Each structure stands twice: as structure tokens, then as C-alpha cells.
């Protein structure tokens, strides 16, 4: 029987997490495996008491309490680092705790990973549930990412990772800036299953527009040297065009490409290797709130 750990970050949204746990438990009912949940509490002001509900498939729930609020991405990185060093497991499942990672697809991820040994799988977003503005910005982000990195990154955190891949990712400094770009760059056997992005269980998204832009830059910055090479290529092409047909537009385009490339390298400086050794220092305590 395979051992699965399910990693879920939470910041002041215990109501959504508890609802998600119920749905996960229902979806796992026909899957043979040992399942336990690790929640990374990002210094929430809301408190969670001991869970009294009985789950059929989830055997235990532990909470890693973080000393200071560090953000969604670093919660995942802290959890991945802790689990890789301290727990026994065969697969690690990453899920957002607000309902947007559809729990109905968790069995598909698990079955795909079990069928394709030594391969990790991500939930490929085939349809989003956000409004037209966000969808437009997301598509622009995907196009820019494809142009400057050559990678089509159409997934978030929702994934089922092998132990080998988890250990390898836990030692990559870019994991502290983003997960999707790091997984795409460093996992060789990375499969995918189609998944429709769900809607939040309670309330609107808490991520501001600036956060979305920074998230996009963080993904692209993982491939900063590919960005540099492609930027030089694009600038060379537009410079040749300008030589034969002078136009202020081509100068402006080259200027924007240069600024974009510079910003990518600035964002990449957020990848601090020392974060890897500080992951345990972020943890205040680890509490068990449920055991079957």
C-alpha cells in the first residue's frame, strides 16, 4: 500500500480547508492507499481547534505552524522541505485549500501517477472559472512565458509528486519563488491530467493584481538565461528590421524587451539559497489535530 501525504497551505481560511478535507475524503474512498494531511498554517490570526469529525480515508491531520506570515508559495516550499527531510512517504499531493483545486480530480492524479511509475503528474488547467479580465491577463501571461522561455506552463500547485521528485525539488532555490516554473524546469517525467479550475468555497480571491503580475514574473525568472538568449534574439531581429525600415516602433519594442529582461533578473534575485537552510527556523510548532 502506497503512502500519500497531502500538503495544503492555509491563511485565515480554515472554513474552506475543513470543507476541502471532507470532499477529499469522499473522493479517496475507492483508492487503496494510506493518506495523511499536512496543513501549513501561514501565521493565521484565526484559530483551529482539534478536529472532532471522523474521516474514512484520511488517517491523520497535522498542522505546521509558521512563526511569521511568508506567503502562499513559501508555505509550499517550507512544507515540501519539511516533509522531504522528516516523513516517510511514496507520493506528495499539493493542493490549494480554497476549493479552486478541484478535489474531484484528486483520484485522476493518483491513478495517473500509480499507472506511470517514477512519473509525477500535475493538473493541467483546461478551463478557468475566473472573470474575463483575469482570464485575459492569464492568457497574456501564458503567451509571454511561451515566447521568452519556450515553455507552456498551464498548471499551478495542484499535483501528485513522486518522493524522488519531491526530494530533488526541495533542494532547488527557485522553489521559494514559485513551484510551477521549478517543476517544469527540473522534473523530467512530468505528466498531466486535464482539470477544470474550481471556484473558491468562501469569498473572492485574496490575490491582488500586483500579486498576479509578480507571480508571472517569478515563473518566468526560473528560466532567466533562456529569457536572456531569446531577448537578444528578438532585439537582433527588430534591429535588422529597423535597419532596413527605420521606425520608432521598433526602437520602442527593443526598449521594452530590454526592460522586461532586466526585470526578470531582478525578480530572480528573490531566489535566496539561504532559505533552504532556514526552513526549519520558520516553524513554530507542529500539532496533531486529528488521528483516526
C-alpha positions in Angstrom: 0.0 0.0 0.0 1.4 3.4 -1.0 1.8 6.2 1.5 0.4 9.6 0.4 0.9 12.9 2.1 -1.4 15.8 1.1 0.1 19.3 1.6 -2.3 22.2 2.0 -1.4 25.8 2.9 -3.8 28.0 4.9 -4.1 31.6 5.9 -7.2 32.6 7.8 -9.4 30.3 5.8 -10.0 27.3 8.0 -13.6 27.1 6.9 -12.6 26.3 3.3 -9.9 23.9 4.4 -12.3 21.9 6.5 -14.8 21.7 3.6 -12.0 20.6 1.3 -10.9 17.8 3.7 -14.5 16.4 3.6 -14.5 16.4 -0.2 -11.1 14.9 -0.4 -12.1 12.1 2.0 -15.1 11.3 -0.2 -13.0 11.2 -3.4 -10.4 8.9 -1.9 -13.0 6.3 -0.8 -12.2 3.9 -3.7 -8.4 4.4 -3.8 -6.2 1.9 -2.0 -3.6 3.9 0.0 -2.5 5.4 3.3 -3.5 9.1 3.4 -2.5 11.8 5.8 -2.7 15.6 5.6 -0.2 18.2 6.5 -1.5 21.8 6.7 0.9 24.7 6.7 -0.6 27.5 8.8 0.8 30.7 7.5 0.6 32.5 10.9 -3.2 32.8 10.7 -4.9 35.0 13.3 -7.9 32.6 13.2 -7.5 29.6 15.4 -8.4 26.0 14.7 -9.4 23.7 17.5 -9.0 19.9 17.5 -10.9 18.3 14.7 -13.7 16.1 16.0 -15.0 14.8 12.7 -14.3 11.2 11.7 -12.8 10.6 8.2 -13.0 7.4 6.4 -9.7 7.6 4.4 -7.7 10.4 6.0 -5.7 8.8 8.8 -4.2 11.9 10.4 -4.0 15.7 10.1 -1.0 17.6 11.3 -0.6 21.4 11.3 2.8 23.1 10.7 2.5 26.5 12.4 4.7 29.2 10.8 6.2 31.9 13.0 5.7 34.8 10.5 3.4 35.2 7.5 5.5 34.3 4.5 3.0 33.9 1.6 1.5 31.0 -0.3 4.5 29.9 -2.3 6.9 29.8 0.6 4.3 27.8 2.6 4.5 25.1 0.0 8.3 25.3 -0.1 8.5 25.0 3.7 6.1 22.1 3.7 8.0 20.3 0.9 11.3 20.8 2.6 10.0 19.6 6.0 8.2 16.5 4.5 11.2 15.5 2.4 13.5 15.5 5.4 11.3 14.2 8.2 8.5 12.0 6.9 8.1 8.6 5.2 6.0 8.7 2.0 5.7 7.5 -1.5 3.8 10.4 -3.1 3.2 14.0 -2.1 0.0 15.8 -3.3 -0.1 19.6 -3.3 -3.5 21.3 -3.2 -4.7 24.9 -2.5 -7.1 25.0 0.4 -9.8 27.3 -1.0 -11.5 24.9 -3.4 -10.0 26.2 -6.7 -8.0 23.0 -7.0 -10.9 20.7 -7.8 -10.9 17.7 -5.3 -12.9 15.7 -7.8 -9.7 15.3 -9.8 -7.5 14.0 -7.0 -8.3 10.4 -7.9 -7.2 11.0 -11.5 -3.9 12.5 -10.4 -3.3 9.5 -8.1 -4.3 6.9 -10.7 -2.1 8.5 -13.3 0.9 8.5 -11.0 0.4 4.9 -10.0 0.0 3.8 -13.6 3.1 5.6 -14.7 5.8 4.7 -12.2 8.5 7.2 -11.5 6.4 10.0 -13.0 4.9 13.0 -11.3 1.6 14.5 -12.5 0.2 18.0 -12.5 -3.4 19.2 -13.0 -3.4 21.0 -16.4 -5.9 23.8 -16.4 -8.2 23.3 -19.3 -10.8 25.8 -18.2 -10.8 28.6 -15.6 -13.7 29.9 -13.5 -12.5 33.5 -13.0 -13.9 36.5 -14.8 -12.9 37.8 -18.3 -10.3 40.3 -17.1 -8.4 37.7 -15.1 -8.7 35.1 -17.9 -7.3 37.7 -20.4 -4.4 38.5 -18.2 -3.7 34.8 -17.6 -3.6 34.1 -21.4 -1.3 37.1 -21.9 1.0 35.6 -19.2 1.0 32.2 -20.9 1.8 33.8 -24.2 4.7 35.9 -22.8 6.0 32.8 -20.9 6.0 30.7 -24.1 7.7 33.4 -26.2 10.5 34.1 -23.7 11.0 30.6 -22.2 9.7 28.2 -24.8 7.6 26.5 -22.1 3.9 26.2 -21.9 3.2 26.4 -18.2 -0.6 25.8 -17.7 -0.7 24.5 -14.2 -0.4 25.7 -10.6 0.4 23.8 -7.4 -2.1 21.0 -7.8 0.0 17.9 -8.4 1.0 14.4 -7.3 4.7 14.1 -7.0 7.0 11.1 -6.5 9.3 11.0 -3.5 12.3 11.3 -5.7 11.0 14.4 -7.4 10.0 15.9 -4.0 13.5 15.5 -2.6 15.0 16.9 -5.7 12.7 20.0 -5.8 13.3 20.6 -2.1 16.9 21.5 -2.9 16.1 24.0 -5.6 16.4 27.6 -4.6 13.8 28.7 -7.2 11.1 26.7 -5.3 11.0 29.6 -2.8 9.9 31.9 -5.6 7.5 29.6 -7.5 6.5 26.0 -7.8 5.2 25.7 -11.4 8.4 27.0 -13.1 10.6 24.9 -10.8 8.7 21.7 -11.5 8.6 22.4 -15.3 12.4 23.0 -15.3 13.6 20.2 -13.1 11.2 17.3 -13.3 12.0 15.2 -16.4 9.0 12.8 -16.3 6.2 15.3 -15.7 2.8 14.2 -16.9 -0.6 16.0 -16.7 -4.3 15.4 -16.4 -7.0 17.8 -17.5 -8.7 19.8 -14.8 -11.3 22.5 -14.7 -10.3 25.2 -12.2 -12.9 25.4 -9.4 -14.4 28.3 -7.6 -13.5 29.4 -4.1 -15.7 27.9 -1.4 -16.0 31.2 0.5 -15.3 34.7 -0.6 -13.4 36.2 -3.6 -9.8 35.6 -4.4 -7.4 37.4 -2.0 -4.6 37.9 -4.5 -4.3 41.5 -5.8 -3.4 42.3 -9.4 0.2 43.2 -8.4 0.5 39.7 -6.8 -0.6 38.1 -10.1 2.0 40.1 -12.1 4.7 39.2 -9.6 3.7 35.6 -9.7 4.0 35.6 -13.5 7.5 37.2 -13.3 8.5 34.6 -10.7 7.6 31.8 -13.0 9.5 33.3 -16.0 12.5 34.1 -13.8 13.2 30.4 -13.3 14.3 30.4 -16.9 16.2 33.7 -16.8 19.0 32.5 -19.1 16.6 31.3 -21.7 14.9 34.7 -21.4 18.2 36.5 -21.9 19.0 34.4 -25.0 15.6 34.9 -26.5 15.6 38.6 -25.7 18.9 39.0 -27.5 17.4 37.1 -30.5 14.2 39.3 -30.6 16.2 42.5 -30.2 18.5 41.4 -33.1 15.5 40.7 -35.3 13.9 44.0 -34.6 17.2 45.8 -35.1 17.7 44.3 -38.5 14.1 45.3 -39.4 14.8 48.8 -38.2 18.0 49.0 -40.3 16.0 48.3 -43.5 12.9 50.2 -42.4 13.6 52.8 -39.7 10.6 53.2 -37.4 10.3 54.5 -33.8 8.0 51.5 -33.1 10.9 49.0 -33.4 13.1 51.1 -31.1 10.3 51.1 -28.5 9.8 47.3 -28.8 13.5 46.7 -28.3 13.5 49.0 -25.2 10.5 47.1 -23.7 12.2 43.8 -24.3 15.4 45.0 -22.6 13.4 46.4 -19.6 11.5 43.1 -19.4 14.7 41.0 -19.4 16.2 43.3 -16.7 13.1 42.9 -14.5 13.3 39.1 -14.8 16.8 39.1 -13.5 15.8 41.5 -10.7 13.0 39.2 -9.7 15.3 36.2 -9.8 17.4 37.7 -7.0 14.5 36.8 -4.7 15.6 33.2 -5.0 17.7 33.1 -1.9 19.7 29.9 -1.4 19.9 30.5 2.3 16.1 30.0 2.5 16.8 26.3 2.1 18.7 26.1 5.3 16.3 28.4 7.2 13.1 26.4 6.5 13.1 24.7 10.0 13.6 28.1 11.6 10.3 29.3 10.2 8.4 26.5 12.0 6.9 27.5 15.4 5.5 24.1 16.2 3.8 21.0 14.7 0.4 20.0 16.1 -1.7 16.9 15.5 -5.3 17.9 15.3 -6.7 14.5 14.1 -5.8 10.9 14.3 -8.2 8.1 13.2 
